[in-house]
Amino acid sequence: MGGGKANSKGTPQGGVISPLLANCYLHLLDRIWGKHQLRWKLKACIVRYADDFVVLCAGKVDAPLNAVRRSIGPS
């Protein structure tokens, strides 16, 4: 993990395009989570806050984390 001004990946913090791009990715994540009923299968709920999200897990975190990585992570 890296960050700061020297980071050339992603969108800058506070950038005007950041919320739009985040919504594109998070919309995809919402659709995948719903289509595969992962809320019930993994006992994990996604909560979105503008361009951020958290996954609330009732059990282990490995399966929900892997599902998020497969959905929106680098291919």
mmJSON file of the N, C-alpha and C atoms, coordinates in Angstrom:
{"data_MODEL":{"atom_site":{
"group_PDB":["ATOM","ATOM","ATOM","ATOM","ATOM","ATOM","ATOM","ATOM","ATOM","ATOM","ATOM","ATOM","ATOM","ATOM","ATOM","ATOM","ATOM","ATOM","ATOM","ATOM","ATOM","ATOM","ATOM","ATOM","ATOM","ATOM","ATOM","ATOM","ATOM","ATOM","ATOM","ATOM","ATOM","ATOM","ATOM","ATOM","ATOM","ATOM","ATOM","ATOM","ATOM","ATOM","ATOM","ATOM","ATOM","ATOM","ATOM","ATOM","ATOM","ATOM","ATOM","ATOM","ATOM","ATOM","ATOM","ATOM","ATOM","ATOM","ATOM","ATOM","ATOM","ATOM","ATOM","ATOM","ATOM","ATOM","ATOM","ATOM","ATOM","ATOM","ATOM","ATOM","ATOM","ATOM","ATOM","ATOM","ATOM","ATOM","ATOM","ATOM","ATOM","ATOM","ATOM","ATOM","ATOM","ATOM","ATOM","ATOM","ATOM","ATOM","ATOM","ATOM","ATOM","ATOM","ATOM","ATOM","ATOM","ATOM","ATOM","ATOM","ATOM","ATOM","ATOM","ATOM","ATOM","ATOM","ATOM","ATOM","ATOM","ATOM","ATOM","ATOM","ATOM","ATOM","ATOM","ATOM","ATOM","ATOM","ATOM","ATOM","ATOM","ATOM","ATOM","ATOM","ATOM","ATOM","ATOM","ATOM","ATOM","ATOM","ATOM","ATOM","ATOM","ATOM","ATOM","ATOM","ATOM","ATOM","ATOM","ATOM","ATOM","ATOM","ATOM","ATOM","ATOM","ATOM","ATOM","ATOM","ATOM","ATOM","ATOM","ATOM","ATOM","ATOM","ATOM","ATOM","ATOM","ATOM","ATOM","ATOM","ATOM","ATOM","ATOM","ATOM","ATOM","ATOM","ATOM","ATOM","ATOM","ATOM","ATOM","ATOM","ATOM","ATOM","ATOM","ATOM","ATOM","ATOM","ATOM","ATOM","ATOM","ATOM","ATOM","ATOM","ATOM","ATOM","ATOM","ATOM","ATOM","ATOM","ATOM","ATOM","ATOM","ATOM","ATOM","ATOM","ATOM","ATOM","ATOM","ATOM","ATOM","ATOM","ATOM","ATOM","ATOM","ATOM","ATOM","ATOM","ATOM","ATOM","ATOM","ATOM","ATOM","ATOM","ATOM","ATOM","ATOM","ATOM","ATOM","ATOM","ATOM","ATOM","ATOM","ATOM","ATOM"],
"id":[1,2,3,4,5,6,7,8,9,10,11,12,13,14,15,16,17,18,19,20,21,22,23,24,25,26,27,28,29,30,31,32,33,34,35,36,37,38,39,40,41,42,43,44,45,46,47,48,49,50,51,52,53,54,55,56,57,58,59,60,61,62,63,64,65,66,67,68,69,70,71,72,73,74,75,76,77,78,79,80,81,82,83,84,85,86,87,88,89,90,91,92,93,94,95,96,97,98,99,100,101,102,103,104,105,106,107,108,109,110,111,112,113,114,115,116,117,118,119,120,121,122,123,124,125,126,127,128,129,130,131,132,133,134,135,136,137,138,139,140,141,142,143,144,145,146,147,148,149,150,151,152,153,154,155,156,157,158,159,160,161,162,163,164,165,166,167,168,169,170,171,172,173,174,175,176,177,178,179,180,181,182,183,184,185,186,187,188,189,190,191,192,193,194,195,196,197,198,199,200,201,202,203,204,205,206,207,208,209,210,211,212,213,214,215,216,217,218,219,220,221,222,223,224,225],
"type_symbol":["N","C","C","N","C","C","N","C","C","N","C","C","N","C","C","N","C","C","N","C","C","N","C","C","N","C","C","N","C","C","N","C","C","N","C","C","N","C","C","N","C","C","N","C","C","N","C","C","N","C","C","N","C","C","N","C","C","N","C","C","N","C","C","N","C","C","N","C","C","N","C","C","N","C","C","N","C","C","N","C","C","N","C","C","N","C","C","N","C","C","N","C","C","N","C","C","N","C","C","N","C","C","N","C","C","N","C","C","N","C","C","N","C","C","N","C","C","N","C","C","N","C","C","N","C","C","N","C","C","N","C","C","N","C","C","N","C","C","N","C","C","N","C","C","N","C","C","N","C","C","N","C","C","N","C","C","N","C","C","N","C","C","N","C","C","N","C","C","N","C","C","N","C","C","N","C","C","N","C","C","N","C","C","N","C","C","N","C","C","N","C","C","N","C","C","N","C","C","N","C","C","N","C","C","N","C","C","N","C","C","N","C","C","N","C","C","N","C","C","N","C","C","N","C","C"],
"label_atom_id":["N","CA","C","N","CA","C","N","CA","C","N","CA","C","N","CA","C","N","CA","C","N","CA","C","N","CA","C","N","CA","C","N","CA","C","N","CA","C","N","CA","C","N","CA","C","N","CA","C","N","CA","C","N","CA","C","N","CA","C","N","CA","C","N","CA","C","N","CA","C","N","CA","C","N","CA","C","N","CA","C","N","CA","C","N","CA","C","N","CA","C","N","CA","C","N","CA","C","N","CA","C","N","CA","C","N","CA","C","N","CA","C","N","CA","C","N","CA","C","N","CA","C","N","CA","C","N","CA","C","N","CA","C","N","CA","C","N","CA","C","N","CA","C","N","CA","C","N","CA","C","N","CA","C","N","CA","C","N","CA","C","N","CA","C","N","CA","C","N","CA","C","N","CA","C","N","CA","C","N","CA","C","N","CA","C","N","CA","C","N","CA","C","N","CA","C","N","CA","C","N","CA","C","N","CA","C","N","CA","C","N","CA","C","N","CA","C","N","CA","C","N","CA","C","N","CA","C","N","CA","C","N","CA","C","N","CA","C","N","CA","C","N","CA","C","N","CA","C","N","CA","C","N","CA","C","N","CA","C","N","CA","C"],
"label_alt_id":[null,null,null,null,null,null,null,null,null,null,null,null,null,null,null,null,null,null,null,null,null,null,null,null,null,null,null,null,null,null,null,null,null,null,null,null,null,null,null,null,null,null,null,null,null,null,null,null,null,null,null,null,null,null,null,null,null,null,null,null,null,null,null,null,null,null,null,null,null,null,null,null,null,null,null,null,null,null,null,null,null,null,null,null,null,null,null,null,null,null,null,null,null,null,null,null,null,null,null,null,null,null,null,null,null,null,null,null,null,null,null,null,null,null,null,null,null,null,null,null,null,null,null,null,null,null,null,null,null,null,null,null,null,null,null,null,null,null,null,null,null,null,null,null,null,null,null,null,null,null,null,null,null,null,null,null,null,null,null,null,null,null,null,null,null,null,null,null,null,null,null,null,null,null,null,null,null,null,null,null,null,null,null,null,null,null,null,null,null,null,null,null,null,null,null,null,null,null,null,null,null,null,null,null,null,null,null,null,null,null,null,null,null,null,null,null,null,null,null,null,null,null,null,null,null],
"label_comp_id":["MET","MET","MET","GLY","GLY","GLY","GLY","GLY","GLY","GLY","GLY","GLY","LYS","LYS","LYS","ALA","ALA","ALA","ASN","ASN","ASN","SER","SER","SER","LYS","LYS","LYS","GLY","GLY","GLY","THR","THR","THR","PRO","PRO","PRO","GLN","GLN","GLN","GLY","GLY","GLY","GLY","GLY","GLY","VAL","VAL","VAL","ILE","ILE","ILE","SER","SER","SER","PRO","PRO","PRO","LEU","LEU","LEU","LEU","LEU","LEU","ALA","ALA","ALA","ASN","ASN","ASN","CYS","CYS","CYS","TYR","TYR","TYR","LEU","LEU","LEU","HIS","HIS","HIS","LEU","LEU","LEU","LEU","LEU","LEU","ASP","ASP","ASP","ARG","ARG","ARG","ILE","ILE","ILE","TRP","TRP","TRP","GLY","GLY","GLY","LYS","LYS","LYS","HIS","HIS","HIS","GLN","GLN","GLN","LEU","LEU","LEU","ARG","ARG","ARG","TRP","TRP","TRP","LYS","LYS","LYS","LEU","LEU","LEU","LYS","LYS","LYS","ALA","ALA","ALA","CYS","CYS","CYS","ILE","ILE","ILE","VAL","VAL","VAL","ARG","ARG","ARG","TYR","TYR","TYR","ALA","ALA","ALA","ASP","ASP","ASP","ASP","ASP","ASP","PHE","PHE","PHE","VAL","VAL","VAL","VAL","VAL","VAL","LEU","LEU","LEU","CYS","CYS","CYS","ALA","ALA","ALA","GLY","GLY","GLY","LYS","LYS","LYS","VAL","VAL","VAL","ASP","ASP","ASP","ALA","ALA","ALA","PRO","PRO","PRO","LEU","LEU","LEU","ASN","ASN","ASN","ALA","ALA","ALA","VAL","VAL","VAL","ARG","ARG","ARG","ARG","ARG","ARG","SER","SER","SER","ILE","ILE","ILE","GLY","GLY","GLY","PRO","PRO","PRO","SER","SER","SER"],
"label_asym_id":["A","A","A","A","A","A","A","A","A","A","A","A","A","A","A","A","A","A","A","A","A","A","A","A","A","A","A","A","A","A","A","A","A","A","A","A","A","A","A","A","A","A","A","A","A","A","A","A","A","A","A","A","A","A","A","A","A","A","A","A","A","A","A","A","A","A","A","A","A","A","A","A","A","A","A","A","A","A","A","A","A","A","A","A","A","A","A","A","A","A","A","A","A","A","A","A","A","A","A","A","A","A","A","A","A","A","A","A","A","A","A","A","A","A","A","A","A","A","A","A","A","A","A","A","A","A","A","A","A","A","A","A","A","A","A","A","A","A","A","A","A","A","A","A","A","A","A","A","A","A","A","A","A","A","A","A","A","A","A","A","A","A","A","A","A","A","A","A","A","A","A","A","A","A","A","A","A","A","A","A","A","A","A","A","A","A","A","A","A","A","A","A","A","A","A","A","A","A","A","A","A","A","A","A","A","A","A","A","A","A","A","A","A","A","A","A","A","A","A","A","A","A","A","A","A"],
"label_entity_id":["1","1","1","1","1","1","1","1","1","1","1","1","1","1","1","1","1","1","1","1","1","1","1","1","1","1","1","1","1","1","1","1","1","1","1","1","1","1","1","1","1","1","1","1","1","1","1","1","1","1","1","1","1","1","1","1","1","1","1","1","1","1","1","1","1","1","1","1","1","1","1","1","1","1","1","1","1","1","1","1","1","1","1","1","1","1","1","1","1","1","1","1","1","1","1","1","1","1","1","1","1","1","1","1","1","1","1","1","1","1","1","1","1","1","1","1","1","1","1","1","1","1","1","1","1","1","1","1","1","1","1","1","1","1","1","1","1","1","1","1","1","1","1","1","1","1","1","1","1","1","1","1","1","1","1","1","1","1","1","1","1","1","1","1","1","1","1","1","1","1","1","1","1","1","1","1","1","1","1","1","1","1","1","1","1","1","1","1","1","1","1","1","1","1","1","1","1","1","1","1","1","1","1","1","1","1","1","1","1","1","1","1","1","1","1","1","1","1","1","1","1","1","1","1","1"],
"label_seq_id":[1,1,1,2,2,2,3,3,3,4,4,4,5,5,5,6,6,6,7,7,7,8,8,8,9,9,9,10,10,10,11,11,11,12,12,12,13,13,13,14,14,14,15,15,15,16,16,16,17,17,17,18,18,18,19,19,19,20,20,20,21,21,21,22,22,22,23,23,23,24,24,24,25,25,25,26,26,26,27,27,27,28,28,28,29,29,29,30,30,30,31,31,31,32,32,32,33,33,33,34,34,34,35,35,35,36,36,36,37,37,37,38,38,38,39,39,39,40,40,40,41,41,41,42,42,42,43,43,43,44,44,44,45,45,45,46,46,46,47,47,47,48,48,48,49,49,49,50,50,50,51,51,51,52,52,52,53,53,53,54,54,54,55,55,55,56,56,56,57,57,57,58,58,58,59,59,59,60,60,60,61,61,61,62,62,62,63,63,63,64,64,64,65,65,65,66,66,66,67,67,67,68,68,68,69,69,69,70,70,70,71,71,71,72,72,72,73,73,73,74,74,74,75,75,75],
"pdbx_PDB_ins_code":[null,null,null,null,null,null,null,null,null,null,null,null,null,null,null,null,null,null,null,null,null,null,null,null,null,null,null,null,null,null,null,null,null,null,null,null,null,null,null,null,null,null,null,null,null,null,null,null,null,null,null,null,null,null,null,null,null,null,null,null,null,null,null,null,null,null,null,null,null,null,null,null,null,null,null,null,null,null,null,null,null,null,null,null,null,null,null,null,null,null,null,null,null,null,null,null,null,null,null,null,null,null,null,null,null,null,null,null,null,null,null,null,null,null,null,null,null,null,null,null,null,null,null,null,null,null,null,null,null,null,null,null,null,null,null,null,null,null,null,null,null,null,null,null,null,null,null,null,null,null,null,null,null,null,null,null,null,null,null,null,null,null,null,null,null,null,null,null,null,null,null,null,null,null,null,null,null,null,null,null,null,null,null,null,null,null,null,null,null,null,null,null,null,null,null,null,null,null,null,null,null,null,null,null,null,null,null,null,null,null,null,null,null,null,null,null,null,null,null,null,null,null,null,null,null],
"Cartn_x":[0.84,0.0,0.883,0.457,1.165,0.164,0.632,-0.281,0.485,-0.213,0.41,0.532,1.203,1.328,2.186,3.083,3.948,3.231,2.042,1.291,0.67,0.916,0.38,-0.812,-1.253,-2.383,-3.644,-4.78,-6.064,-6.366,-7.296,-7.669,-7.233,-6.902,-6.424,-7.526,-7.137,-8.079,-8.672,-9.987,-10.641,-10.78,-10.341,-10.464,-11.922,-12.255,-13.656,-14.179,-13.315,-13.755,-13.884,-13.295,-13.275,-14.66,-15.639,-16.967,-17.631,-17.457,-18.067,-17.466,-16.153,-15.497,-15.813,-15.856,-16.196,-17.607,-18.539,-19.909,-19.999,-19.185,-19.178,-18.746,-17.663,-17.171,-18.144,-18.646,-19.512,-20.876,-21.342,-22.589,-22.4,-21.266,-20.949,-20.892,-20.247,-20.163,-21.557,-22.404,-23.783,-24.534,-24.4,-25.115,-24.637,-23.334,-22.776,-23.214,-23.133,-23.506,-24.962,-25.832,-27.251,-27.55,-26.953,-27.225,-26.862,-25.754,-25.279,-25.717,-26.563,-27.107,-26.015,-24.941,-23.795,-24.075,-25.06,-25.407,-25.788,-26.553,-27.014,-26.016,-25.412,-24.458,-23.217,-22.723,-21.491,-21.755,-23.034,-23.403,-22.628,-22.684,-21.944,-22.771,-22.834,-23.637,-22.726,-22.967,-22.202,-22.952,-22.233,-22.787,-21.941,-22.607,-21.894,-22.054,-20.962,-20.934,-20.293,-21.124,-20.621,-19.67,-18.372,-17.443,-16.607,-17.099,-16.453,-17.459,-16.958,-17.855,-17.189,-18.022,-17.547,-18.351,-17.774,-18.473,-18.612,-19.851,-20.132,-20.312,-19.475,-19.465,-19.948,-20.807,-21.283,-20.382,-19.56,-18.675,-17.253,-16.594,-15.217,-15.171,-14.048,-13.93,-13.279,-12.695,-11.947,-12.806,-13.952,-14.806,-15.367,-15.896,-16.359,-15.232,-14.058,-12.921,-12.528,-12.498,-12.181,-13.243,-14.513,-15.591,-15.444,-15.086,-14.857,-13.665,-12.594,-11.404,-11.709,-12.465,-12.822,-13.724,-14.582,-15.554,-14.936,-14.11,-13.595,-12.081,-11.404,-9.955,-9.352,-8.033,-7.37,-7.499,-7.634,-7.81,-6.504],
"Cartn_y":[-1.177,0.0,1.237,2.175,3.453,4.561,5.726,6.85,8.141,9.206,10.508,11.039,12.146,12.818,12.043,11.208,10.441,9.245,8.919,7.78,8.122,7.29,7.558,6.666,5.831,4.933,5.496,5.191,5.613,7.063,7.609,9.012,9.769,11.043,11.799,12.016,12.052,12.322,13.708,13.806,15.087,15.496,14.639,14.944,14.95,15.783,15.915,14.654,13.846,12.629,11.45,11.559,10.455,9.917,10.759,10.211,9.499,10.006,9.372,7.991,7.9,6.607,5.627,6.128,5.259,4.712,5.545,5.074,4.035,4.151,3.131,1.781,1.765,0.524,-0.015,0.869,0.407,-0.037,0.546,0.077,-1.364,-1.613,-2.97,-3.934,-3.524,-4.37,-4.647,-3.625,-3.818,-4.826,-4.701,-5.609,-7.05,-7.25,-8.594,-9.172,-8.36,-8.807,-9.255,-8.481,-8.823,-10.019,-10.056,-11.135,-12.502,-12.557,-13.831,-14.045,-13.146,-13.23,-13.423,-12.652,-12.804,-12.301,-11.413,-10.95,-12.123,-13.044,-14.194,-15.347,-15.581,-16.694,-16.462,-15.207,-14.905,-14.248,-13.99,-13.272,-11.959,-11.196,-9.937,-8.91,-7.723,-6.645,-5.495,-4.949,-3.792,-2.525,-1.584,-0.278,0.766,1.624,2.636,4.011,4.771,6.155,6.98,7.605,8.409,7.563,7.851,7.085,6.097,5.713,4.703,3.604,2.484,1.413,0.598,-0.076,-1.041,-2.318,-3.425,-4.703,-5.169,-5.297,-5.749,-7.261,-7.971,-9.434,-10.01,-11.02,-11.71,-12.89,-13.302,-14.441,-14.088,-15.027,-14.816,-13.82,-13.145,-12.082,-12.541,-13.731,-14.172,-14.251,-14.883,-15.057,-13.718,-12.848,-11.546,-10.706,-10.717,-9.966,-10.479,-11.777,-12.353,-12.015,-11.982,-11.625,-10.183,-9.28,-7.877,-7.794,-8.492,-8.453,-8.985,-10.074,-10.627,-9.684,-8.956,-8.082,-6.8,-6.138,-4.831,-4.713,-5.81,-5.76,-5.809,-5.628,-5.692,-7.082,-7.129,-8.426,-8.978],
"Cartn_z":[0.0,0.0,0.0,-0.747,-0.784,-0.91,-0.899,-1.029,-1.114,-0.919,-0.961,-2.373,-2.504,-3.8,-4.787,-4.304,-5.196,-5.812,-5.312,-5.815,-7.167,-8.173,-9.509,-9.845,-8.921,-9.161,-8.54,-9.162,-8.614,-8.911,-8.172,-8.333,-7.093,-7.248,-6.093,-5.06,-3.805,-2.73,-2.947,-2.935,-3.128,-4.58,-5.494,-6.917,-7.336,-8.322,-8.727,-9.409,-9.992,-10.674,-9.711,-8.536,-7.581,-7.227,-6.872,-6.527,-7.697,-8.907,-10.075,-10.321,-10.303,-10.519,-9.395,-8.169,-7.035,-7.198,-7.635,-7.824,-8.923,-9.969,-11.028,-10.461,-9.702,-9.111,-8.061,-7.209,-6.131,-6.642,-7.733,-8.345,-8.835,-9.46,-9.917,-8.732,-7.665,-6.471,-5.904,-5.826,-5.347,-6.198,-7.504,-8.425,-8.254,-8.175,-7.997,-6.651,-5.597,-4.247,-4.217,-4.891,-4.924,-5.812,-6.998,-7.946,-7.376,-6.674,-6.117,-4.667,-4.168,-2.805,-1.755,-1.906,-1.012,0.396,0.531,1.879,2.765,2.212,3.008,2.966,1.83,1.717,2.558,2.569,3.297,4.649,4.948,6.175,6.274,5.165,5.088,4.326,4.873,4.298,3.889,2.704,2.242,2.636,3.231,3.568,2.859,2.078,1.3,1.93,1.886,2.345,1.235,0.406,-0.724,-1.565,-1.523,-2.356,-1.539,-0.369,0.477,0.779,1.269,1.698,2.789,3.56,4.549,4.347,4.733,4.697,6.139,6.581,7.937,7.902,8.633,8.597,9.919,9.829,11.022,11.36,10.424,10.642,10.248,9.623,9.184,8.033,7.896,6.888,5.591,5.558,4.379,3.12,3.199,2.018,1.524,2.404,1.909,1.309,1.913,1.381,0.001,-0.161,-1.47,-2.504,-2.096,-3.019,-3.491,-2.583,-2.966,-3.911,-3.59,-4.451,-5.844,-5.936,-7.246,-8.018,-7.312,-7.964,-8.5,-7.706,-8.112,-8.107,-7.786,-7.753,-9.142,-9.203,-10.518,-11.125,-12.417,-13.084,-13.584],
"occupancy":[1.0,1.0,1.0,1.0,1.0,1.0,1.0,1.0,1.0,1.0,1.0,1.0,1.0,1.0,1.0,1.0,1.0,1.0,1.0,1.0,1.0,1.0,1.0,1.0,1.0,1.0,1.0,1.0,1.0,1.0,1.0,1.0,1.0,1.0,1.0,1.0,1.0,1.0,1.0,1.0,1.0,1.0,1.0,1.0,1.0,1.0,1.0,1.0,1.0,1.0,1.0,1.0,1.0,1.0,1.0,1.0,1.0,1.0,1.0,1.0,1.0,1.0,1.0,1.0,1.0,1.0,1.0,1.0,1.0,1.0,1.0,1.0,1.0,1.0,1.0,1.0,1.0,1.0,1.0,1.0,1.0,1.0,1.0,1.0,1.0,1.0,1.0,1.0,1.0,1.0,1.0,1.0,1.0,1.0,1.0,1.0,1.0,1.0,1.0,1.0,1.0,1.0,1.0,1.0,1.0,1.0,1.0,1.0,1.0,1.0,1.0,1.0,1.0,1.0,1.0,1.0,1.0,1.0,1.0,1.0,1.0,1.0,1.0,1.0,1.0,1.0,1.0,1.0,1.0,1.0,1.0,1.0,1.0,1.0,1.0,1.0,1.0,1.0,1.0,1.0,1.0,1.0,1.0,1.0,1.0,1.0,1.0,1.0,1.0,1.0,1.0,1.0,1.0,1.0,1.0,1.0,1.0,1.0,1.0,1.0,1.0,1.0,1.0,1.0,1.0,1.0,1.0,1.0,1.0,1.0,1.0,1.0,1.0,1.0,1.0,1.0,1.0,1.0,1.0,1.0,1.0,1.0,1.0,1.0,1.0,1.0,1.0,1.0,1.0,1.0,1.0,1.0,1.0,1.0,1.0,1.0,1.0,1.0,1.0,1.0,1.0,1.0,1.0,1.0,1.0,1.0,1.0,1.0,1.0,1.0,1.0,1.0,1.0,1.0,1.0,1.0,1.0,1.0,1.0,1.0,1.0,1.0,1.0,1.0,1.0],
"B_iso_or_equiv":[0.0,0.0,0.0,0.0,0.0,0.0,0.0,0.0,0.0,0.0,0.0,0.0,0.0,0.0,0.0,0.0,0.0,0.0,0.0,0.0,0.0,0.0,0.0,0.0,0.0,0.0,0.0,0.0,0.0,0.0,0.0,0.0,0.0,0.0,0.0,0.0,0.0,0.0,0.0,0.0,0.0,0.0,0.0,0.0,0.0,0.0,0.0,0.0,0.0,0.0,0.0,0.0,0.0,0.0,0.0,0.0,0.0,0.0,0.0,0.0,0.0,0.0,0.0,0.0,0.0,0.0,0.0,0.0,0.0,0.0,0.0,0.0,0.0,0.0,0.0,0.0,0.0,0.0,0.0,0.0,0.0,0.0,0.0,0.0,0.0,0.0,0.0,0.0,0.0,0.0,0.0,0.0,0.0,0.0,0.0,0.0,0.0,0.0,0.0,0.0,0.0,0.0,0.0,0.0,0.0,0.0,0.0,0.0,0.0,0.0,0.0,0.0,0.0,0.0,0.0,0.0,0.0,0.0,0.0,0.0,0.0,0.0,0.0,0.0,0.0,0.0,0.0,0.0,0.0,0.0,0.0,0.0,0.0,0.0,0.0,0.0,0.0,0.0,0.0,0.0,0.0,0.0,0.0,0.0,0.0,0.0,0.0,0.0,0.0,0.0,0.0,0.0,0.0,0.0,0.0,0.0,0.0,0.0,0.0,0.0,0.0,0.0,0.0,0.0,0.0,0.0,0.0,0.0,0.0,0.0,0.0,0.0,0.0,0.0,0.0,0.0,0.0,0.0,0.0,0.0,0.0,0.0,0.0,0.0,0.0,0.0,0.0,0.0,0.0,0.0,0.0,0.0,0.0,0.0,0.0,0.0,0.0,0.0,0.0,0.0,0.0,0.0,0.0,0.0,0.0,0.0,0.0,0.0,0.0,0.0,0.0,0.0,0.0,0.0,0.0,0.0,0.0,0.0,0.0,0.0,0.0,0.0,0.0,0.0,0.0],
"pdbx_formal_charge":[null,null,null,null,null,null,null,null,null,null,null,null,null,null,null,null,null,null,null,null,null,null,null,null,null,null,null,null,null,null,null,null,null,null,null,null,null,null,null,null,null,null,null,null,null,null,null,null,null,null,null,null,null,null,null,null,null,null,null,null,null,null,null,null,null,null,null,null,null,null,null,null,null,null,null,null,null,null,null,null,null,null,null,null,null,null,null,null,null,null,null,null,null,null,null,null,null,null,null,null,null,null,null,null,null,null,null,null,null,null,null,null,null,null,null,null,null,null,null,null,null,null,null,null,null,null,null,null,null,null,null,null,null,null,null,null,null,null,null,null,null,null,null,null,null,null,null,null,null,null,null,null,null,null,null,null,null,null,null,null,null,null,null,null,null,null,null,null,null,null,null,null,null,null,null,null,null,null,null,null,null,null,null,null,null,null,null,null,null,null,null,null,null,null,null,null,null,null,null,null,null,null,null,null,null,null,null,null,null,null,null,null,null,null,null,null,null,null,null,null,null,null,null,null,null],
"auth_seq_id":[1,1,1,2,2,2,3,3,3,4,4,4,5,5,5,6,6,6,7,7,7,8,8,8,9,9,9,10,10,10,11,11,11,12,12,12,13,13,13,14,14,14,15,15,15,16,16,16,17,17,17,18,18,18,19,19,19,20,20,20,21,21,21,22,22,22,23,23,23,24,24,24,25,25,25,26,26,26,27,27,27,28,28,28,29,29,29,30,30,30,31,31,31,32,32,32,33,33,33,34,34,34,35,35,35,36,36,36,37,37,37,38,38,38,39,39,39,40,40,40,41,41,41,42,42,42,43,43,43,44,44,44,45,45,45,46,46,46,47,47,47,48,48,48,49,49,49,50,50,50,51,51,51,52,52,52,53,53,53,54,54,54,55,55,55,56,56,56,57,57,57,58,58,58,59,59,59,60,60,60,61,61,61,62,62,62,63,63,63,64,64,64,65,65,65,66,66,66,67,67,67,68,68,68,69,69,69,70,70,70,71,71,71,72,72,72,73,73,73,74,74,74,75,75,75],
"auth_comp_id":["MET","MET","MET","GLY","GLY","GLY","GLY","GLY","GLY","GLY","GLY","GLY","LYS","LYS","LYS","ALA","ALA","ALA","ASN","ASN","ASN","SER","SER","SER","LYS","LYS","LYS","GLY","GLY","GLY","THR","THR","THR","PRO","PRO","PRO","GLN","GLN","GLN","GLY","GLY","GLY","GLY","GLY","GLY","VAL","VAL","VAL","ILE","ILE","ILE","SER","SER","SER","PRO","PRO","PRO","LEU","LEU","LEU","LEU","LEU","LEU","ALA","ALA","ALA","ASN","ASN","ASN","CYS","CYS","CYS","TYR","TYR","TYR","LEU","LEU","LEU","HIS","HIS","HIS","LEU","LEU","LEU","LEU","LEU","LEU","ASP","ASP","ASP","ARG","ARG","ARG","ILE","ILE","ILE","TRP","TRP","TRP","GLY","GLY","GLY","LYS","LYS","LYS","HIS","HIS","HIS","GLN","GLN","GLN","LEU","LEU","LEU","ARG","ARG","ARG","TRP","TRP","TRP","LYS","LYS","LYS","LEU","LEU","LEU","LYS","LYS","LYS","ALA","ALA","ALA","CYS","CYS","CYS","ILE","ILE","ILE","VAL","VAL","VAL","ARG","ARG","ARG","TYR","TYR","TYR","ALA","ALA","ALA","ASP","ASP","ASP","ASP","ASP","ASP","PHE","PHE","PHE","VAL","VAL","VAL","VAL","VAL","VAL","LEU","LEU","LEU","CYS","CYS","CYS","ALA","ALA","ALA","GLY","GLY","GLY","LYS","LYS","LYS","VAL","VAL","VAL","ASP","ASP","ASP","ALA","ALA","ALA","PRO","PRO","PRO","LEU","LEU","LEU","ASN","ASN","ASN","ALA","ALA","ALA","VAL","VAL","VAL","ARG","ARG","ARG","ARG","ARG","ARG","SER","SER","SER","ILE","ILE","ILE","GLY","GLY","GLY","PRO","PRO","PRO","SER","SER","SER"],
"auth_asym_id":["A","A","A","A","A","A","A","A","A","A","A","A","A","A","A","A","A","A","A","A","A","A","A","A","A","A","A","A","A","A","A","A","A","A","A","A","A","A","A","A","A","A","A","A","A","A","A","A","A","A","A","A","A","A","A","A","A","A","A","A","A","A","A","A","A","A","A","A","A","A","A","A","A","A","A","A","A","A","A","A","A","A","A","A","A","A","A","A","A","A","A","A","A","A","A","A","A","A","A","A","A","A","A","A","A","A","A","A","A","A","A","A","A","A","A","A","A","A","A","A","A","A","A","A","A","A","A","A","A","A","A","A","A","A","A","A","A","A","A","A","A","A","A","A","A","A","A","A","A","A","A","A","A","A","A","A","A","A","A","A","A","A","A","A","A","A","A","A","A","A","A","A","A","A","A","A","A","A","A","A","A","A","A","A","A","A","A","A","A","A","A","A","A","A","A","A","A","A","A","A","A","A","A","A","A","A","A","A","A","A","A","A","A","A","A","A","A","A","A","A","A","A","A","A","A"],
"auth_atom_id":["N","CA","C","N","CA","C","N","CA","C","N","CA","C","N","CA","C","N","CA","C","N","CA","C","N","CA","C","N","CA","C","N","CA","C","N","CA","C","N","CA","C","N","CA","C","N","CA","C","N","CA","C","N","CA","C","N","CA","C","N","CA","C","N","CA","C","N","CA","C","N","CA","C","N","CA","C","N","CA","C","N","CA","C","N","CA","C","N","CA","C","N","CA","C","N","CA","C","N","CA","C","N","CA","C","N","CA","C","N","CA","C","N","CA","C","N","CA","C","N","CA","C","N","CA","C","N","CA","C","N","CA","C","N","CA","C","N","CA","C","N","CA","C","N","CA","C","N","CA","C","N","CA","C","N","CA","C","N","CA","C","N","CA","C","N","CA","C","N","CA","C","N","CA","C","N","CA","C","N","CA","C","N","CA","C","N","CA","C","N","CA","C","N","CA","C","N","CA","C","N","CA","C","N","CA","C","N","CA","C","N","CA","C","N","CA","C","N","CA","C","N","CA","C","N","CA","C","N","CA","C","N","CA","C","N","CA","C","N","CA","C","N","CA","C","N","CA","C","N","CA","C","N","CA","C","N","CA","C","N","CA","C"],
"pdbx_PDB_model_num":[1,1,1,1,1,1,1,1,1,1,1,1,1,1,1,1,1,1,1,1,1,1,1,1,1,1,1,1,1,1,1,1,1,1,1,1,1,1,1,1,1,1,1,1,1,1,1,1,1,1,1,1,1,1,1,1,1,1,1,1,1,1,1,1,1,1,1,1,1,1,1,1,1,1,1,1,1,1,1,1,1,1,1,1,1,1,1,1,1,1,1,1,1,1,1,1,1,1,1,1,1,1,1,1,1,1,1,1,1,1,1,1,1,1,1,1,1,1,1,1,1,1,1,1,1,1,1,1,1,1,1,1,1,1,1,1,1,1,1,1,1,1,1,1,1,1,1,1,1,1,1,1,1,1,1,1,1,1,1,1,1,1,1,1,1,1,1,1,1,1,1,1,1,1,1,1,1,1,1,1,1,1,1,1,1,1,1,1,1,1,1,1,1,1,1,1,1,1,1,1,1,1,1,1,1,1,1,1,1,1,1,1,1,1,1,1,1,1,1,1,1,1,1,1,1]
}}}
